[in-house]
Amino acid sequence: MTREELLAQLSPPRLPLDMAVLGWREGLALLGLGLLAGLLVALALRPLTARKPSRRALIRATRGMAPEARILAIARILGKLPEPLRAAAYGAVPAPDDAAIERIALRRTRRG
């Protein structure tokens, strides 16, 4: 069976010809739906593709906390308490000032 014979055996379309052909209004509607779907996909993927803050930024975000709480927060960020801050964390010596805590913590991030 050739293509022409197959087309001849098909029943005629039941829709008006204007509805069977894609017009500019339908094209615009499809474009709008595509843009809306793309926006929804982008919003759904945003948490998965968001860039995580660096350790340096996380350490700097602890500024203003009480020294003992800040040392604990830095230990959580680094996964290990830096050796120079151990005595201050356990209360054996007074906690260093904010600049010294940050310097020690950032030195730890550069080495390891």
C-alpha positions in Angstrom: 0.0 0.0 0.0 1.4 3.3 -1.0 1.2 6.5 1.0 -1.4 8.0 -1.3 -3.6 4.9 -1.0 -3.3 5.1 2.8 -4.3 8.7 2.9 -7.2 8.1 0.6 -8.6 5.5 2.9 -8.4 7.7 6.0 -11.7 9.3 7.0 -11.9 13.1 6.5 -11.0 15.3 9.5 -13.9 16.1 11.8 -12.5 19.4 12.9 -12.8 22.6 10.9 -9.7 23.3 9.0 -9.0 26.4 11.1 -8.7 24.3 14.2 -6.5 21.6 12.6 -3.9 24.2 11.7 -1.7 25.8 14.4 -2.2 29.6 14.3 -0.2 32.4 15.8 -2.5 32.5 18.9 -2.0 28.8 19.6 1.8 29.2 19.0 1.9 32.1 21.5 -0.1 30.1 24.1 2.3 27.2 23.6 5.3 29.5 24.0 3.8 30.9 27.2 3.2 27.4 28.6 6.8 26.4 27.7 8.2 29.5 29.5 6.0 28.7 32.5 7.1 25.1 32.6 10.8 26.2 32.3 10.4 28.6 35.2 8.9 25.9 37.3 11.7 23.5 36.5 14.3 26.1 37.3 12.7 26.9 40.6 12.5 23.2 41.5 16.2 22.7 40.7 17.5 25.9 42.4 18.1 24.2 45.8 20.0 21.4 44.1 22.2 23.7 42.1 22.8 26.4 44.6 26.4 27.1 45.5 27.3 26.4 49.1 29.1 29.0 51.1 32.8 28.5 51.6 34.3 27.6 55.0 35.8 31.1 55.1 32.3 32.7 54.7 30.9 30.4 57.3 33.6 31.3 59.8 33.1 35.0 59.1 29.4 34.6 59.7 30.1 33.6 63.3 31.4 37.1 64.1 29.5 38.7 67.0 28.8 35.5 68.8 30.1 34.9 72.4 33.7 33.6 72.2 32.9 30.2 73.6 29.9 29.7 71.3 32.0 31.0 68.4 34.8 28.4 69.1 32.2 25.7 69.2 30.6 26.9 65.9 34.0 27.0 64.2 34.7 23.5 65.4 31.5 22.3 63.8 32.3 24.1 60.6 35.8 22.7 60.4 35.0 19.3 61.7 37.8 19.5 64.2 38.8 22.0 66.9 42.0 23.8 66.0 44.8 23.0 68.5 45.4 26.6 69.6 41.7 26.9 70.5 41.4 23.7 72.6 42.4 25.2 75.9 39.9 28.1 75.4 37.1 25.7 74.5 37.5 23.8 77.7 37.8 26.9 79.8 41.4 26.4 80.9 42.5 29.8 79.5 40.4 32.9 78.6 39.1 32.9 75.0 41.2 35.0 72.6 39.6 38.0 70.9 37.5 37.7 67.8 40.3 38.6 65.4 42.6 35.9 66.9 39.9 33.3 66.8 39.2 34.0 63.1 42.9 34.1 62.2 43.5 30.7 63.9 40.4 29.2 62.2 41.3 30.5 58.8 44.9 29.3 59.1 43.4 25.9 59.7 41.3 26.0 56.5 44.4 26.9 54.4 46.4 23.9 55.8 43.8 21.2 55.6 
